[in-house]
Amino acid sequence: MWIGTEGGGLARFDGREFKVYTTLDGLLTNQVIGLRFDQKDNLWILHPRGITKFDGLNFKKFQAPVSHPSSKPIRRVYTVNDTLFLLSSTGLTSKIYEDSLYYWEKQVFRDKQVWAAHVSPGSDICFYLSDGSFMVRTENGYVPIATNAEMGKLRNIFNYNQDVLLQSVNGLFRLDIKNNRIEKLPWDIPHHVLLYDQKESKFWTSNGTTLFKETVKDGLVKSDTILKDVDINQVLIDSEGNSWLASNGNGLFKYFIQDFMQCSSDNMKGVMSVLKDQDGASWVGTMNKGLWKIKKGKINSYVDEVDPYRNMIHCIKEAPDGTIWVGTVKGLGKYDKAKDSFHWITREDGLPGYTVMNIEFDDNSMWIGTGNGLSQYDGKSFKNYNIENGLAANGMLALRYLKKNNTLYLGTELGINSIRDGKVGTVSMPEISNTAVYSINTYQDSLLLIGTAGAGVVLFDPLTN
């Protein structure tokens, strides 16, 4: 990857390290404003007052001849077959062919300057002229396209699928090269488009200080913020799908491929628990929108219309036999796959509390942590534990069964308890004394990773204490 900088020369990144080229190596200047490869893979490095050619070994410099002492800054370079053209800020054109300068700052179209040049998806070169019209160079010659009075001042040109789109002060327009016209589109993008990613069907856009990825569906724009307080002026997507972001004064950013996709449903914004079961289905428990099942692109919802408290999901757990259990603010739900519905177990059935906070399984039974104690359930009856049985607190914040020593560990607001063979024990750790334990996970089969409120993460060996 080649990177042009504002005063730091030219850089080449091979994926591991940077190689920098400057005027000491042969550049005309260290200010690089554009890069272009020609048909022979020569790299042309654009500078404000000239251009440098690099063939991989040697540099060759081109600049305004002595007959043009007041040459204007160059702002764009483009190629036509084996000929290179430079476009100046005054709309004049310079031509280089076979390493020879043919002319410098010449008016190509009579009585009109070229304000912009853009290459279409079909490789046509679209010249935006000073009178608001376009002149398109196709394989069959030049095609003029008259201005559209409705468009007004042009702000940006970019490719969209197989079309050339024009962003103006009055909306979004399409340059219809086939029918020689400019037509207004019924939808618009509010921010400046840096790139359209055809593979993802997303627009990379910027408002000057914030970078967005935007999608358009049914005329509505949905924006995801990627980067704030940084002026991004170019986006490049490499062959691996990574996105490179060139900034104004803040260096180069690499935006990695995300290995996840966001579920855009408004019903899944407050997600409390997620589970992927043995059948490959994903279960999503929400804060107040019920339970959702996603499998092979199909989404099923389980929303209790009678008792809204059962739509507040705390946890989802799959039993060893594949049964899905759900803990809610109003009881414990057991999924009946045949009926595609839930059977509910509540405090009236034997649970110590209404709210089920967490669920865990050992070799023979199920453990249910509630806001008012712990319950062991064998499928028929409950055995309940609370502070009267030795628990530090009644609110169960975390449960984890460690098969290595056949012990259940309980996280509470006052530390950790353990239960083995029906006996309640206390795990003594001065580092987390009187500290809430929000999560307990196994590590390397015999260790516990304990997440606390304010005391950090603790790695605990229960065999040696």
KOLSEVEX-273871 format. One record per residue (C-alpha): residue in three letters; x, y, z; residue number from 1. Coordinates in nm, 3 decimals. Example, Ala and Ser with C-alpha at 12.3 -4.5 7.8 and 13.67 -1.06 7.14 Angstrom:
2
(node 'ala' (1.230 -0.450 0.780) 1);
(node 'ser' (1.367 -0.106 0.714) 2);
//
This chain:
465
(node 'met' (0.000 0.000 0.000) 1);
(node 'trp' (0.129 0.345 -0.098) 2);
(node 'ile' (0.060 0.649 0.119) 3);
(node 'gly' (0.114 1.014 0.026) 4);
(node 'thr' (0.174 1.259 0.309) 5);
(node 'glu' (0.159 1.635 0.361) 6);
(node 'gly' (0.530 1.712 0.395) 7);
(node 'gly' (0.656 1.367 0.496) 8);
(node 'gly' (0.709 1.227 0.147) 9);
(node 'leu' (0.584 0.893 0.012) 10);
(node 'ala' (0.544 0.579 0.224) 11);
(node 'arg' (0.508 0.215 0.122) 12);
(node 'phe' (0.352 -0.031 0.370) 13);
(node 'asp' (0.405 -0.404 0.307) 14);
(node 'gly' (0.185 -0.521 0.596) 15);
(node 'arg' (0.468 -0.521 0.849) 16);
(node 'glu' (0.674 -0.205 0.813) 17);
(node 'phe' (0.693 0.127 0.632) 18);
(node 'lys' (0.950 0.238 0.374) 19);
(node 'val' (0.961 0.616 0.329) 20);
(node 'tyr' (1.078 0.802 0.018) 21);
(node 'thr' (1.161 1.173 0.021) 22);
(node 'thr' (1.339 1.432 -0.193) 23);
(node 'leu' (1.664 1.262 -0.087) 24);
(node 'asp' (1.549 0.956 -0.284) 25);
(node 'gly' (1.433 1.152 -0.587) 26);
(node 'leu' (1.087 1.301 -0.517) 27);
(node 'leu' (1.019 1.644 -0.661) 28);
(node 'thr' (0.889 1.759 -0.318) 29);
(node 'asn' (0.784 1.589 0.004) 30);
(node 'gln' (0.427 1.717 -0.031) 31);
(node 'val' (0.216 1.445 -0.197) 32);
(node 'ile' (-0.145 1.522 -0.289) 33);
(node 'gly' (-0.231 1.227 -0.512) 34);
(node 'leu' (-0.117 0.889 -0.646) 35);
(node 'arg' (-0.194 0.708 -0.970) 36);
(node 'phe' (-0.070 0.387 -1.136) 37);
(node 'asp' (-0.055 0.377 -1.515) 38);
(node 'gln' (-0.099 0.077 -1.748) 39);
(node 'lys' (0.267 -0.023 -1.704) 40);
(node 'asp' (0.243 -0.015 -1.322) 41);
(node 'asn' (0.449 0.301 -1.295) 42);
(node 'leu' (0.352 0.506 -0.991) 43);
(node 'trp' (0.285 0.875 -1.056) 44);
(node 'ile' (0.321 1.091 -0.745) 45);
(node 'leu' (0.132 1.419 -0.766) 46);
(node 'his' (0.272 1.733 -0.602) 47);
(node 'pro' (0.121 2.084 -0.589) 48);
(node 'arg' (0.358 2.213 -0.860) 49);
(node 'gly' (0.452 1.901 -1.053) 50);
(node 'ile' (0.466 1.522 -1.062) 51);
(node 'thr' (0.717 1.242 -1.000) 52);
(node 'lys' (0.726 0.909 -1.183) 53);
(node 'phe' (0.855 0.600 -0.996) 54);
(node 'asp' (0.909 0.278 -1.192) 55);
(node 'gly' (1.011 0.077 -0.885) 56);
(node 'leu' (1.378 0.164 -0.915) 57);
(node 'asn' (1.417 0.520 -1.038) 58);
(node 'phe' (1.242 0.854 -0.995) 59);
(node 'lys' (1.182 1.105 -1.275) 60);
(node 'lys' (1.052 1.456 -1.206) 61);
(node 'phe' (0.822 1.674 -1.415) 62);
(node 'gln' (0.735 2.036 -1.339) 63);
(node 'ala' (0.627 2.356 -1.507) 64);
(node 'pro' (0.867 2.475 -1.777) 65);
(node 'val' (1.039 2.813 -1.745) 66);
(node 'ser' (0.784 2.954 -1.989) 67);
(node 'his' (0.517 2.910 -1.715) 68);
(node 'pro' (0.666 3.087 -1.410) 69);
(node 'ser' (0.319 3.151 -1.262) 70);
(node 'ser' (0.198 2.792 -1.288) 71);
(node 'lys' (-0.103 2.714 -1.067) 72);
(node 'pro' (-0.130 2.425 -0.817) 73);
(node 'ile' (-0.216 2.083 -0.961) 74);
(node 'arg' (-0.512 1.908 -0.799) 75);
(node 'arg' (-0.581 1.592 -1.004) 76);
(node 'val' (-0.407 1.336 -1.224) 77);
(node 'tyr' (-0.575 1.089 -1.461) 78);
(node 'thr' (-0.469 0.856 -1.740) 79);
(node 'val' (-0.607 0.786 -2.086) 80);
(node 'asn' (-0.450 0.469 -2.223) 81);
(node 'asp' (-0.075 0.541 -2.204) 82);
(node 'thr' (-0.111 0.919 -2.168) 83);
(node 'leu' (-0.108 1.109 -1.840) 84);
(node 'phe' (-0.302 1.431 -1.782) 85);
(node 'leu' (-0.269 1.680 -1.496) 86);
(node 'leu' (-0.552 1.912 -1.399) 87);
(node 'ser' (-0.467 2.247 -1.237) 88);
(node 'ser' (-0.672 2.454 -0.992) 89);
(node 'thr' (-0.760 2.695 -1.274) 90);
(node 'gly' (-0.913 2.420 -1.489) 91);
(node 'leu' (-0.621 2.395 -1.731) 92);
(node 'thr' (-0.466 2.065 -1.845) 93);
(node 'ser' (-0.108 1.940 -1.887) 94);
(node 'lys' (-0.010 1.631 -2.089) 95);
(node 'ile' (0.274 1.380 -2.047) 96);
(node 'tyr' (0.331 1.101 -2.301) 97);
(node 'glu' (0.621 0.852 -2.300) 98);
(node 'asp' (0.807 1.054 -2.039) 99);
(node 'ser' (0.785 1.371 -2.249) 100);
(node 'leu' (0.595 1.685 -2.153) 101);
(node 'tyr' (0.372 1.771 -2.452) 102);
(node 'tyr' (0.210 2.083 -2.311) 103);
(node 'trp' (0.155 2.258 -1.978) 104);
(node 'glu' (-0.166 2.425 -1.860) 105);
(node 'lys' (-0.357 2.425 -2.184) 106);
(node 'gln' (-0.730 2.494 -2.227) 107);
(node 'val' (-0.866 2.170 -2.370) 108);
(node 'phe' (-1.231 2.270 -2.427) 109);
(node 'arg' (-1.300 2.603 -2.598) 110);
(node 'asp' (-1.412 2.880 -2.360) 111);
(node 'lys' (-1.451 2.630 -2.074) 112);
(node 'gln' (-1.227 2.521 -1.791) 113);
(node 'val' (-1.220 2.170 -1.643) 114);
(node 'trp' (-1.315 2.196 -1.275) 115);
(node 'ala' (-1.310 1.821 -1.205) 116);
(node 'ala' (-1.229 1.490 -1.372) 117);
(node 'his' (-1.380 1.159 -1.261) 118);
(node 'val' (-1.340 0.802 -1.387) 119);
(node 'ser' (-1.671 0.612 -1.410) 120);
(node 'pro' (-1.716 0.241 -1.326) 121);
(node 'gly' (-1.706 0.178 -1.702) 122);
(node 'ser' (-1.370 0.363 -1.731) 123);
(node 'asp' (-1.524 0.667 -1.906) 124);
(node 'ile' (-1.362 0.996 -1.802) 125);
(node 'cys' (-1.618 1.255 -1.694) 126);
(node 'phe' (-1.501 1.617 -1.714) 127);
(node 'tyr' (-1.703 1.869 -1.512) 128);
(node 'leu' (-1.679 2.202 -1.692) 129);
(node 'ser' (-1.698 2.561 -1.573) 130);
(node 'asp' (-2.047 2.615 -1.720) 131);
(node 'gly' (-2.196 2.326 -1.519) 132);
(node 'ser' (-2.202 2.080 -1.808) 133);
(node 'phe' (-2.008 1.755 -1.852) 134);
(node 'met' (-1.790 1.628 -2.132) 135);
(node 'val' (-1.752 1.250 -2.115) 136);
(node 'arg' (-1.469 1.075 -2.296) 137);
(node 'thr' (-1.591 0.729 -2.397) 138);
(node 'glu' (-1.429 0.466 -2.618) 139);
(node 'asn' (-1.628 0.617 -2.908) 140);
(node 'gly' (-1.518 0.974 -2.850) 141);
(node 'tyr' (-1.640 1.276 -2.653) 142);
(node 'val' (-2.005 1.300 -2.544) 143);
(node 'pro' (-2.140 1.635 -2.413) 144);
(node 'ile' (-2.405 1.634 -2.138) 145);
(node 'ala' (-2.586 1.960 -2.076) 146);
(node 'thr' (-2.620 2.113 -1.731) 147);
(node 'asn' (-2.927 2.056 -1.517) 148);
(node 'ala' (-3.043 2.392 -1.378) 149);
(node 'glu' (-3.199 2.217 -1.079) 150);
(node 'met' (-2.864 2.076 -0.965) 151);
(node 'gly' (-2.696 2.401 -0.863) 152);
(node 'lys' (-2.344 2.399 -0.723) 153);
(node 'leu' (-2.170 2.062 -0.744) 154);
(node 'arg' (-1.997 1.943 -0.427) 155);
(node 'asn' (-1.889 1.585 -0.493) 156);
(node 'ile' (-1.870 1.309 -0.756) 157);
(node 'phe' (-1.858 0.938 -0.667) 158);
(node 'asn' (-1.933 0.595 -0.815) 159);
(node 'tyr' (-2.240 0.401 -0.704) 160);
(node 'asn' (-2.265 0.047 -0.845) 161);
(node 'gln' (-2.245 0.116 -1.222) 162);
(node 'asp' (-2.353 0.481 -1.201) 163);
(node 'val' (-2.181 0.815 -1.145) 164);
(node 'leu' (-2.362 1.017 -0.879) 165);
(node 'leu' (-2.338 1.391 -0.819) 166);
(node 'gln' (-2.382 1.549 -0.476) 167);
(node 'ser' (-2.494 1.910 -0.501) 168);
(node 'val' (-2.643 2.177 -0.279) 169);
(node 'asn' (-2.987 2.074 -0.409) 170);
(node 'gly' (-2.969 1.699 -0.358) 171);
(node 'leu' (-2.838 1.389 -0.529) 172);
(node 'phe' (-2.823 1.350 -0.910) 173);
(node 'arg' (-2.719 1.077 -1.154) 174);
(node 'leu' (-2.497 1.138 -1.455) 175);
(node 'asp' (-2.678 0.931 -1.719) 176);
(node 'ile' (-2.400 0.878 -1.972) 177);
(node 'lys' (-2.606 0.645 -2.192) 178);
(node 'asn' (-2.889 0.895 -2.241) 179);
(node 'asn' (-2.674 1.211 -2.219) 180);
(node 'arg' (-2.855 1.375 -1.929) 181);
(node 'ile' (-2.839 1.462 -1.558) 182);
(node 'glu' (-3.139 1.344 -1.355) 183);
(node 'lys' (-3.233 1.403 -0.993) 184);
(node 'leu' (-3.271 1.100 -0.766) 185);
(node 'pro' (-3.561 1.057 -0.520) 186);
(node 'trp' (-3.322 0.990 -0.230) 187);
(node 'asp' (-3.024 1.172 -0.084) 188);
(node 'ile' (-2.720 1.125 0.142) 189);
(node 'pro' (-2.685 1.412 0.393) 190);
(node 'his' (-2.310 1.373 0.449) 191);
(node 'his' (-2.017 1.398 0.209) 192);
(node 'val' (-1.961 1.058 0.045) 193);
(node 'leu' (-1.600 0.937 0.057) 194);
(node 'leu' (-1.664 0.592 -0.089) 195);
(node 'tyr' (-1.946 0.356 -0.175) 196);
(node 'asp' (-1.867 -0.004 -0.078) 197);
(node 'gln' (-2.054 -0.208 -0.336) 198);
(node 'lys' (-1.982 -0.539 -0.160) 199);
(node 'glu' (-2.145 -0.427 0.165) 200);
(node 'ser' (-2.389 -0.180 0.005) 201);
(node 'lys' (-2.271 0.090 0.245) 202);
(node 'phe' (-2.163 0.451 0.207) 203);
(node 'trp' (-1.856 0.580 0.389) 204);
(node 'thr' (-1.939 0.943 0.466) 205);
(node 'ser' (-1.812 1.236 0.672) 206);
(node 'asn' (-1.948 1.562 0.808) 207);
(node 'gly' (-1.597 1.701 0.854) 208);
(node 'thr' (-1.536 1.577 1.207) 209);
(node 'thr' (-1.717 1.241 1.224) 210);
(node 'leu' (-1.688 0.935 1.000) 211);
(node 'phe' (-2.002 0.729 0.929) 212);
(node 'lys' (-2.105 0.409 0.753) 213);
(node 'glu' (-2.451 0.464 0.611) 214);
(node 'thr' (-2.712 0.251 0.438) 215);
(node 'val' (-3.014 0.364 0.239) 216);
(node 'lys' (-3.335 0.161 0.235) 217);
(node 'asp' (-3.669 0.280 0.102) 218);
(node 'gly' (-3.529 0.634 0.090) 219);
(node 'leu' (-3.432 0.633 0.460) 220);
(node 'val' (-3.071 0.670 0.572) 221);
(node 'lys' (-2.937 0.472 0.869) 222);
(node 'ser' (-2.602 0.589 1.011) 223);
(node 'asp' (-2.342 0.407 1.222) 224);
(node 'thr' (-2.070 0.625 1.374) 225);
(node 'ile' (-1.720 0.488 1.310) 226);
(node 'leu' (-1.484 0.764 1.426) 227);
(node 'lys' (-1.534 1.096 1.602) 228);
(node 'asp' (-1.334 1.420 1.617) 229);
(node 'val' (-1.118 1.321 1.318) 230);
(node 'asp' (-1.130 1.467 0.967) 231);
(node 'ile' (-1.113 1.169 0.727) 232);
(node 'asn' (-1.050 1.265 0.364) 233);
(node 'gln' (-1.014 0.923 0.198) 234);
(node 'val' (-1.125 0.562 0.251) 235);
(node 'leu' (-0.955 0.267 0.082) 236);
(node 'ile' (-1.069 -0.097 0.111) 237);
(node 'asp' (-0.793 -0.354 0.054) 238);
(node 'ser' (-0.815 -0.705 -0.091) 239);
(node 'glu' (-0.867 -0.856 0.257) 240);
(node 'gly' (-1.168 -0.634 0.328) 241);
(node 'asn' (-0.987 -0.406 0.575) 242);
(node 'ser' (-1.064 -0.036 0.549) 243);
(node 'trp' (-0.783 0.223 0.556) 244);
(node 'leu' (-0.878 0.572 0.664) 245);
(node 'ala' (-0.660 0.867 0.566) 246);
(node 'ser' (-0.699 1.163 0.801) 247);
(node 'asn' (-0.611 1.529 0.794) 248);
(node 'gly' (-0.341 1.563 1.058) 249);
(node 'asn' (-0.416 1.247 1.259) 250);
(node 'gly' (-0.233 0.987 1.055) 251);
(node 'leu' (-0.358 0.662 0.903) 252);
(node 'phe' (-0.623 0.440 1.061) 253);
(node 'lys' (-0.692 0.074 0.989) 254);
(node 'tyr' (-1.052 -0.036 1.039) 255);
(node 'phe' (-1.054 -0.412 1.086) 256);
(node 'ile' (-1.318 -0.648 0.952) 257);
(node 'gln' (-1.580 -0.701 1.220) 258);
(node 'asp' (-1.656 -1.064 1.291) 259);
(node 'phe' (-2.007 -0.982 1.404) 260);
(node 'met' (-2.321 -0.834 1.259) 261);
(node 'gln' (-2.557 -0.600 1.438) 262);
(node 'cys' (-2.917 -0.699 1.468) 263);
(node 'ser' (-3.103 -0.385 1.374) 264);
(node 'ser' (-3.439 -0.468 1.528) 265);
(node 'asp' (-3.564 -0.210 1.776) 266);
(node 'asn' (-3.693 -0.502 1.986) 267);
(node 'met' (-3.338 -0.618 2.055) 268);
(node 'lys' (-3.172 -0.298 2.173) 269);
(node 'gly' (-3.172 -0.385 2.544) 270);
(node 'val' (-3.007 -0.729 2.533) 271);
(node 'met' (-2.956 -0.900 2.870) 272);
(node 'ser' (-2.856 -1.253 2.767) 273);
(node 'val' (-2.754 -1.447 2.455) 274);
(node 'leu' (-2.730 -1.823 2.396) 275);
(node 'lys' (-2.651 -2.042 2.095) 276);
(node 'asp' (-2.807 -2.386 2.142) 277);
(node 'gln' (-2.711 -2.733 2.017) 278);
(node 'asp' (-2.936 -2.693 1.711) 279);
(node 'gly' (-2.756 -2.376 1.600) 280);
(node 'ala' (-3.034 -2.139 1.703) 281);
(node 'ser' (-2.947 -1.810 1.873) 282);
(node 'trp' (-3.163 -1.705 2.168) 283);
(node 'val' (-3.172 -1.337 2.266) 284);
(node 'gly' (-3.319 -1.223 2.595) 285);
(node 'thr' (-3.413 -0.857 2.614) 286);
(node 'met' (-3.469 -0.604 2.887) 287);
(node 'asn' (-3.843 -0.570 2.830) 288);
(node 'lys' (-3.921 -0.700 2.479) 289);
(node 'gly' (-3.932 -1.071 2.558) 290);
(node 'leu' (-3.731 -1.358 2.414) 291);
(node 'trp' (-3.623 -1.394 2.049) 292);
(node 'lys' (-3.502 -1.699 1.859) 293);
(node 'ile' (-3.296 -1.664 1.539) 294);
(node 'lys' (-3.225 -1.965 1.319) 295);
(node 'lys' (-3.132 -1.975 0.951) 296);
(node 'gly' (-3.253 -1.621 0.898) 297);
(node 'lys' (-3.592 -1.685 1.057) 298);
(node 'ile' (-3.686 -1.491 1.372) 299);
(node 'asn' (-3.944 -1.608 1.626) 300);
(node 'ser' (-4.053 -1.394 1.919) 301);
(node 'tyr' (-4.185 -1.508 2.256) 302);
(node 'val' (-4.363 -1.215 2.416) 303);
(node 'asp' (-4.605 -1.261 2.706) 304);
(node 'glu' (-4.904 -1.040 2.639) 305);
(node 'val' (-5.059 -1.114 2.980) 306);
(node 'asp' (-4.767 -1.071 3.220) 307);
(node 'pro' (-4.513 -0.809 3.102) 308);
(node 'tyr' (-4.269 -0.907 3.379) 309);
(node 'arg' (-4.200 -1.231 3.192) 310);
(node 'asn' (-4.073 -1.020 2.901) 311);
(node 'met' (-3.786 -0.899 3.121) 312);
(node 'ile' (-3.518 -1.164 3.065) 313);
(node 'his' (-3.222 -1.208 3.300) 314);
(node 'cys' (-3.063 -1.530 3.174) 315);
(node 'ile' (-3.090 -1.814 2.921) 316);
(node 'lys' (-2.937 -2.158 2.977) 317);
(node 'glu' (-2.938 -2.487 2.790) 318);
(node 'ala' (-2.961 -2.805 2.998) 319);
(node 'pro' (-2.743 -3.110 2.917) 320);
(node 'asp' (-3.047 -3.270 2.752) 321);
(node 'gly' (-3.091 -2.968 2.523) 322);
(node 'thr' (-3.387 -2.809 2.704) 323);
(node 'ile' (-3.385 -2.427 2.701) 324);
(node 'trp' (-3.452 -2.256 3.035) 325);
(node 'val' (-3.514 -1.883 3.077) 326);
(node 'gly' (-3.491 -1.673 3.392) 327);
(node 'thr' (-3.718 -1.368 3.410) 328);
(node 'val' (-3.839 -1.108 3.657) 329);
(node 'lys' (-4.151 -1.324 3.702) 330);
(node 'gly' (-4.035 -1.684 3.727) 331);
(node 'leu' (-3.856 -1.960 3.541) 332);
(node 'gly' (-3.954 -2.063 3.187) 333);
(node 'lys' (-3.905 -2.411 3.037) 334);
(node 'tyr' (-3.920 -2.430 2.658) 335);
(node 'asp' (-4.142 -2.697 2.503) 336);
(node 'lys' (-3.993 -2.756 2.158) 337);
(node 'ala' (-4.290 -2.958 2.032) 338);
(node 'lys' (-4.542 -2.688 2.121) 339);
(node 'asp' (-4.301 -2.398 2.061) 340);
(node 'ser' (-4.409 -2.241 2.390) 341);
(node 'phe' (-4.299 -2.203 2.752) 342);
(node 'his' (-4.415 -2.365 3.075) 343);
(node 'trp' (-4.371 -2.135 3.374) 344);
(node 'ile' (-4.245 -2.217 3.725) 345);
(node 'thr' (-4.291 -1.951 3.994) 346);
(node 'arg' (-4.259 -1.893 4.363) 347);
(node 'glu' (-4.593 -2.063 4.412) 348);
(node 'asp' (-4.436 -2.381 4.273) 349);
(node 'gly' (-4.147 -2.371 4.521) 350);
(node 'leu' (-3.892 -2.115 4.405) 351);
(node 'pro' (-3.755 -1.900 4.691) 352);
(node 'gly' (-3.807 -1.575 4.494) 353);
(node 'tyr' (-3.997 -1.437 4.196) 354);
(node 'thr' (-3.698 -1.302 4.003) 355);
(node 'val' (-3.464 -1.563 3.851) 356);
(node 'met' (-3.118 -1.412 3.813) 357);
(node 'asn' (-2.912 -1.709 3.689) 358);
(node 'ile' (-2.924 -2.081 3.608) 359);
(node 'glu' (-2.659 -2.353 3.633) 360);
(node 'phe' (-2.647 -2.733 3.600) 361);
(node 'asp' (-2.444 -3.000 3.777) 362);
(node 'asp' (-2.438 -3.371 3.696) 363);
(node 'asn' (-2.779 -3.444 3.847) 364);
(node 'ser' (-2.978 -3.128 3.904) 365);
(node 'met' (-3.048 -2.768 3.819) 366);
(node 'trp' (-2.951 -2.465 4.031) 367);
(node 'ile' (-3.163 -2.150 4.019) 368);
(node 'gly' (-3.039 -1.824 4.163) 369);
(node 'thr' (-3.308 -1.576 4.261) 370);
(node 'gly' (-3.325 -1.240 4.432) 371);
(node 'asn' (-3.431 -1.420 4.751) 372);
(node 'gly' (-3.209 -1.724 4.771) 373);
(node 'leu' (-3.086 -2.030 4.584) 374);
(node 'ser' (-3.285 -2.335 4.475) 375);
(node 'gln' (-3.179 -2.685 4.373) 376);
(node 'tyr' (-3.432 -2.847 4.140) 377);
(node 'asp' (-3.434 -3.215 4.043) 378);
(node 'gly' (-3.727 -3.185 3.805) 379);
(node 'lys' (-3.986 -3.261 4.071) 380);
(node 'ser' (-3.906 -3.072 4.390) 381);
(node 'phe' (-3.705 -2.778 4.519) 382);
(node 'lys' (-3.444 -2.755 4.794) 383);
(node 'asn' (-3.387 -2.393 4.890) 384);
(node 'tyr' (-3.091 -2.213 5.051) 385);
(node 'asn' (-3.070 -1.865 5.205) 386);
(node 'ile' (-2.878 -1.672 5.471) 387);
(node 'glu' (-3.025 -1.899 5.738) 388);
(node 'asn' (-2.840 -2.188 5.575) 389);
(node 'gly' (-2.511 -1.998 5.567) 390);
(node 'leu' (-2.527 -1.790 5.247) 391);
(node 'ala' (-2.359 -1.449 5.268) 392);
(node 'ala' (-2.664 -1.288 5.104) 393);
(node 'asn' (-2.992 -1.392 4.946) 394);
(node 'gly' (-2.937 -1.217 4.613) 395);
(node 'met' (-2.764 -1.453 4.368) 396);
(node 'leu' (-2.548 -1.254 4.125) 397);
(node 'ala' (-2.352 -1.544 3.967) 398);
(node 'leu' (-2.345 -1.925 3.962) 399);
(node 'arg' (-2.079 -2.164 3.835) 400);
(node 'tyr' (-2.044 -2.540 3.882) 401);
(node 'leu' (-1.687 -2.673 3.878) 402);
(node 'lys' (-1.685 -3.038 3.778) 403);
(node 'lys' (-1.322 -3.078 3.887) 404);
(node 'asn' (-1.425 -3.075 4.254) 405);
(node 'asn' (-1.805 -3.122 4.220) 406);
(node 'thr' (-1.871 -2.785 4.380) 407);
(node 'leu' (-2.114 -2.504 4.302) 408);
(node 'tyr' (-1.982 -2.150 4.350) 409);
(node 'leu' (-2.219 -1.860 4.419) 410);
(node 'gly' (-2.147 -1.492 4.370) 411);
(node 'thr' (-2.333 -1.255 4.602) 412);
(node 'glu' (-2.311 -0.890 4.700) 413);
(node 'leu' (-2.088 -0.992 4.991) 414);
(node 'gly' (-1.845 -1.232 4.826) 415);
(node 'ile' (-1.852 -1.601 4.735) 416);
(node 'asn' (-2.015 -1.910 4.883) 417);
(node 'ser' (-1.975 -2.272 4.784) 418);
(node 'ile' (-2.205 -2.574 4.804) 419);
(node 'arg' (-2.084 -2.932 4.794) 420);
(node 'asp' (-2.285 -3.238 4.892) 421);
(node 'gly' (-2.559 -3.008 5.022) 422);
(node 'lys' (-2.325 -2.820 5.259) 423);
(node 'val' (-2.278 -2.443 5.236) 424);
(node 'gly' (-1.922 -2.313 5.264) 425);
(node 'thr' (-1.751 -1.977 5.252) 426);
(node 'val' (-1.467 -1.896 5.014) 427);
(node 'ser' (-1.227 -1.677 5.206) 428);
(node 'met' (-1.047 -1.419 4.991) 429);
(node 'pro' (-0.947 -1.096 5.169) 430);
(node 'glu' (-0.906 -0.925 4.831) 431);
(node 'ile' (-1.281 -0.941 4.765) 432);
(node 'ser' (-1.415 -0.936 5.119) 433);
(node 'asn' (-1.758 -0.764 5.129) 434);
(node 'thr' (-1.736 -0.712 4.752) 435);
(node 'ala' (-2.009 -0.795 4.504) 436);
(node 'val' (-1.922 -1.079 4.264) 437);
(node 'tyr' (-2.100 -1.038 3.929) 438);
(node 'ser' (-1.949 -1.323 3.727) 439);
(node 'ile' (-1.773 -1.655 3.780) 440);
(node 'asn' (-1.625 -1.850 3.489) 441);
(node 'thr' (-1.405 -2.158 3.463) 442);
(node 'tyr' (-1.051 -2.132 3.334) 443);
(node 'gln' (-0.843 -2.433 3.224) 444);
(node 'asp' (-1.106 -2.665 3.382) 445);
(node 'ser' (-0.976 -2.627 3.737) 446);
(node 'leu' (-0.950 -2.251 3.798) 447);
(node 'leu' (-1.211 -1.980 3.842) 448);
(node 'leu' (-1.212 -1.631 3.690) 449);
(node 'ile' (-1.407 -1.403 3.919) 450);
(node 'gly' (-1.538 -1.063 3.810) 451);
(node 'thr' (-1.602 -0.818 4.093) 452);
(node 'ala' (-1.751 -0.475 4.153) 453);
(node 'gly' (-1.446 -0.257 4.208) 454);
(node 'ala' (-1.183 -0.520 4.299) 455);
(node 'gly' (-1.097 -0.620 3.946) 456);
(node 'val' (-1.072 -0.975 3.813) 457);
(node 'val' (-0.947 -1.254 4.039) 458);
(node 'leu' (-0.793 -1.582 3.925) 459);
(node 'phe' (-0.872 -1.837 4.195) 460);
(node 'asp' (-0.754 -2.196 4.242) 461);
(node 'pro' (-1.026 -2.368 4.450) 462);
(node 'leu' (-0.815 -2.680 4.501) 463);
(node 'thr' (-0.542 -2.491 4.687) 464);
(node 'asn' (-0.740 -2.182 4.794) 465);
//
